[in-house]
């Protein structure tokens, strides 16, 4: 199983002292922590994309390019690229450039996100998000795989005989993961033969067992080889020398983060998945993994077995956790968890 570090870029104050680092420092730490992650044995880094809120990672291809210049083997992923609200031509150009600069290390995860006002504030209708995503995804794949593109579009100007440059290094195109859990979304990804990245940071992994099974069925029904399908998932993670230290230290950061997310989703007109909880113990029993290296290792291995995971992404940097504590848990994860789960 491959391991990755996922960073969504929330810019929250430290709940213990109310202090918040600058946006500049936060972006610099994302790059620096990615370099450290490579040194510690992580195989990949996955950056989120949000707009109009205190998730301040709005331009993942720019940050990924910066990370590419300071790393050698780290795979460079997104978590997720909001393709429905992007110009697919510019997305094809931007991410192909990242693939070129990194020597072919890009992995793209596409999805609709959960913040509805992203669409309205970018002059898009959220009701059309599924169809916009489908159209832009189909066009992106054509732009990356064809020398000349003819495409009749509903949500943008049609293309006739267009050649888009540059093309990515990886052929036929960089790996594309599909993030989703609803019936209509799953059908889009499965029809196109994309690997599945589960949006598992709000509810526990048990909820996604039927999702994975259904996606495999849809994938096979679309004529693709289910044996080649890859499954990925993500978890909030915190590691300390023992369980008591981990829980005590992490509670203000994780609880504050989930309360903030709940307010943000409500403000944006988004939706909550079933079984979403703000109770610390419930979060630890669901989408979050906390404890000693041995406990964290055991939880991830059980998650791998439950969902048939090929990739697991650990989200350690959120909730205003100070840099020294983040480096400590990141180091423990790299040195004492990764060797036992890969």
C-alpha positions in Angstrom: 0.0 0.0 0.0 1.3 3.4 -1.0 1.4 6.2 1.7 0.8 9.9 1.2 0.5 13.1 3.1 -2.7 15.1 2.5 -2.8 18.9 3.2 -6.0 20.9 2.7 -4.5 24.1 3.9 -6.9 25.3 6.6 -5.6 28.6 8.1 -6.9 28.3 11.7 -5.5 29.8 14.8 -3.9 27.6 17.5 -6.8 26.9 19.9 -4.4 27.0 22.9 -3.2 30.6 22.4 -5.4 32.0 19.6 -2.3 32.8 17.5 -2.3 32.2 13.8 0.7 32.2 11.5 0.7 34.4 8.4 -0.5 33.1 5.1 3.0 33.4 3.7 4.4 31.3 6.5 1.7 28.7 6.1 2.4 28.2 2.4 6.1 28.0 3.1 5.5 25.4 5.7 3.5 23.3 3.3 6.4 23.2 0.9 8.9 22.6 3.7 6.8 19.8 5.3 6.5 18.1 1.9 10.3 18.0 1.6 10.4 16.5 5.1 7.8 14.0 4.2 9.9 12.8 1.3 12.9 12.4 3.7 10.7 10.4 6.1 9.5 7.9 3.5 6.2 9.3 2.4 5.6 8.4 -1.2 3.3 11.3 -2.2 1.9 14.7 -1.2 -1.8 15.6 -2.0 -3.0 19.2 -1.8 -6.5 20.4 -1.6 -8.2 23.2 -3.5 -10.7 25.6 -2.0 -11.9 29.2 -2.6 -13.5 32.0 -0.6 -12.7 30.7 2.8 -10.0 30.0 5.4 -8.8 27.0 3.4 -6.2 29.1 1.7 -4.7 26.5 -0.7 -6.4 27.9 -3.8 -3.7 27.2 -6.4 -2.4 23.7 -6.0 -0.5 23.5 -9.3 1.6 26.5 -8.2 2.4 25.0 -4.8 3.0 21.5 -6.4 5.5 23.1 -8.8 7.4 24.6 -5.8 7.4 21.2 -4.1 8.6 19.5 -7.3 11.7 21.7 -7.4 12.8 20.7 -3.9 12.0 16.9 -4.1 13.1 14.0 -6.3 10.7 11.1 -5.9 7.6 12.4 -4.1 4.5 11.9 -6.2 2.5 15.1 -6.5 -1.3 14.8 -6.1 -4.4 16.9 -5.7 -7.1 16.3 -3.1 -9.2 17.4 -4.9 -9.1 19.5 -8.1 -12.4 21.2 -8.4 -12.7 20.5 -12.1 -16.4 21.6 -12.5 -15.5 25.2 -11.7 -12.2 25.3 -13.7 -11.5 25.9 -17.4 -10.5 22.5 -18.4 -8.1 23.9 -21.0 -6.2 25.9 -18.4 -6.3 22.9 -16.0 -4.8 20.7 -18.7 -2.1 23.3 -19.4 -1.3 24.0 -15.7 -1.1 20.4 -14.5 0.7 19.2 -17.6 3.3 21.8 -16.7 3.6 20.4 -13.2 4.1 16.9 -14.7 6.8 18.3 -17.0 8.7 20.1 -14.3 8.5 17.1 -11.9 9.7 14.6 -14.4 6.3 12.8 -14.6 5.2 12.7 -10.9 1.7 14.2 -11.1 -1.5 12.5 -9.9 -4.8 14.3 -10.3 -7.9 13.7 -8.2 -11.0 15.3 -9.5 -14.2 16.0 -7.6 -17.0 18.4 -7.0 -16.2 19.4 -3.4 -18.7 20.0 -0.6 -18.9 23.8 -0.5 -21.8 24.9 -2.7 -21.0 28.6 -2.7 -17.8 27.9 -4.6 -20.1 27.5 -7.6 -22.3 30.5 -7.1 -19.4 32.8 -6.4 -17.7 31.6 -9.6 -20.9 32.2 -11.6 -21.7 28.5 -11.8 -24.9 26.8 -10.9 -24.3 24.1 -8.3 -27.2 22.1 -9.7 -25.1 21.6 -12.8 -22.0 20.5 -10.9 -22.2 16.8 -11.9 -22.7 17.5 -15.6 -20.0 20.3 -15.6 -17.6 17.9 -14.0 -18.4 15.1 -16.4 -17.9 17.4 -19.4 -14.7 19.0 -18.2 -13.3 15.6 -17.2 -14.0 14.2 -20.7 -12.4 17.2 -22.3 -9.4 17.2 -20.0 -8.7 13.6 -21.0 -9.0 14.4 -24.7 -6.7 17.4 -24.4 -4.0 15.2 -22.8 -4.3 12.3 -25.2 -5.1 13.8 -28.6 -3.0 15.9 -30.9 -6.0 17.7 -32.2 -9.3 18.1 -30.3 -12.8 18.6 -31.6 -15.2 19.0 -28.7 -18.8 20.2 -28.7 -19.4 21.5 -25.2 -22.4 22.6 -23.3 -20.7 24.7 -20.6 -17.9 26.4 -22.6 -17.1 27.4 -26.2 -16.7 24.4 -28.5 -13.3 23.4 -29.7 -12.5 22.6 -33.3 -9.1 21.4 -34.4 -7.4 22.7 -31.2 -4.0 21.6 -30.1 -3.2 22.3 -26.5 0.4 22.5 -25.3 2.2 21.3 -23.3 1.4 17.7 -23.0 2.3 15.8 -19.8 5.3 13.4 -19.6 3.2 10.5 -18.4 1.3 8.6 -21.2 -1.4 8.3 -22.1 -1.9 10.8 -19.3 -1.1 11.2 -15.6 -3.1 9.0 -13.2 -6.6 10.4 -12.6 -8.4 9.5 -9.5 -12.1 10.1 -9.1 -13.4 11.4 -5.7 -17.1 10.8 -5.0 -19.6 8.6 -3.1 -23.1 9.4 -4.6 -24.6 7.1 -7.2 -24.5 9.6 -10.1 -20.9 10.6 -9.3 -19.7 7.0 -9.0 -21.2 6.2 -12.4 -19.2 9.0 -14.0 -15.9 7.8 -12.7 -16.6 4.2 -13.3 -17.7 4.8 -16.9 -14.4 6.6 -17.6 -12.4 3.8 -16.0 -10.9 6.0 -13.2 -9.4 4.8 -9.9 -11.5 5.7 -6.9 -10.4 8.1 -4.0 -12.9 7.9 -1.2 -13.9 11.2 0.6 -13.3 9.5 4.0 -12.3 12.5 6.2 -15.8 13.2 7.6 -17.2 9.7 8.4 -15.6 6.4 9.2 -14.4 3.8 6.7 -17.2 1.3 7.4 -19.6 3.7 5.5 -17.5 3.2 2.4 -17.6 -0.6 2.1 -20.8 -0.6 0.0 -19.5 2.4 -2.0 -16.3 0.4 -3.0 -18.4 -2.7 -3.8 -20.8 -0.7 -6.0 -18.0 1.1 -7.8 -16.4 -2.2 -8.7 -19.7 -3.4 -10.1 -20.1 -0.2 -12.1 -16.5 -0.3 -13.3 -16.8 -3.9 -14.5 -20.2 -3.2 -16.2 -18.6 -0.3 -18.1 -16.2 -2.8 -19.6 -13.1 -2.2 -17.5 -10.9 -4.8 -15.8 -11.8 -4.7 -12.1 -8.5 -6.3 -11.2 -6.8 -3.1 -12.3 -8.9 -0.8 -10.2 -7.1 1.1 -7.4 -8.8 2.3 -4.3 -7.6 5.2 -2.1 -8.8 6.7 1.1 -7.7 9.3 3.7 -7.8 9.8 7.4 -7.1 12.4 10.0 -4.0 11.1 11.9 -2.1 12.0 15.0 0.8 10.0 16.5 2.5 10.3 19.9 4.6 8.1 22.1 1.5 6.7 23.7 -2.3 6.8 23.3 -2.9 9.1 26.3 -0.4 11.7 25.2 -1.8 11.6 21.6 -5.4 12.0 22.6 -4.7 14.8 25.2 -2.6 16.8 22.8 -4.8 16.4 19.7 -8.2 17.0 21.1 -8.3 20.8 20.9 -7.0 20.8 17.3 -9.2 18.0 16.0 -12.4 19.1 17.8 -11.8 22.8 16.8 -11.2 21.7 13.2 -14.4 19.7 13.0 -16.5 22.5 14.6 -15.0 24.9 12.1 -15.7 22.6 9.1 -19.3 22.2 10.3 -19.8 26.0 10.4 -18.1 26.4 7.0 -20.2 23.8 5.3 -23.4 25.3 6.7 -22.4 28.8 5.7 -21.6 27.6 2.1 -24.8 25.8 1.6 -23.0 22.5 1.4 -24.1 19.1 2.8 -23.1 16.8 5.6 -22.7 13.1 5.1 -24.7 10.6 7.2 -23.1 9.8 10.6 -21.1 13.1 10.7 -20.3 13.9 14.3 -18.6 16.6 16.3 -18.0 14.4 19.4 -14.3 13.8 19.9 -14.6 10.1 20.8 -17.0 9.5 17.8 -14.5 11.2 15.5 -11.7 9.0 16.8 -13.9 5.9 16.2 -14.7 7.1 12.7 -12.6 9.2 10.3 -9.7 10.0 12.6 -6.8 7.8 13.8 -5.0 8.7 17.0 -2.5 6.9 19.3 0.9 5.3 19.6 2.7 4.2 16.4 1.5 0.6 17.0 -2.1 1.7 17.4 -2.1 3.9 14.3 -0.4 1.1 12.3 -3.1 -1.3 13.4 -6.0 1.0 12.5 -4.6 1.7 9.0 -4.0 -1.9 8.3 -7.6 -2.7 9.3 -8.8 0.1 7.0 -6.7 -1.4 4.2 -8.2 -4.8 4.7 -11.8 -3.4 5.0 -11.6 -1.3 1.8 -9.0 -3.1 -0.2 -6.8 0.0 -0.2 -3.9 0.6 -2.6 -3.3 4.2 -1.3 -3.8 5.7 2.2 -3.4 9.5 2.7 -2.7 10.8 6.2 -3.9 14.3 7.1 -1.8 15.5 10.0 -1.6 19.3 9.4 -4.9 20.9 10.4 -6.7 22.6 13.2 -3.9 25.2 13.9 -1.5 22.6 15.2 1.9 24.4 15.8 4.8 23.5 13.6 6.9 21.8 16.3 4.1 19.4 17.2 3.3 18.7 13.6 7.0 17.8 12.9 7.0 15.5 15.9 3.9 13.6 14.8 5.0 13.6 11.1 8.4 12.1 12.1 6.9 9.4 14.3 4.5 8.5 11.5 7.3 8.3 8.9 9.8 6.4 11.1 7.5 4.0 13.0 4.2 3.7 11.0 5.1 3.8 7.3 7.6 0.9 7.4 4.8 -1.3 8.8 2.1 -0.4 6.4 3.8 -0.3 3.0 
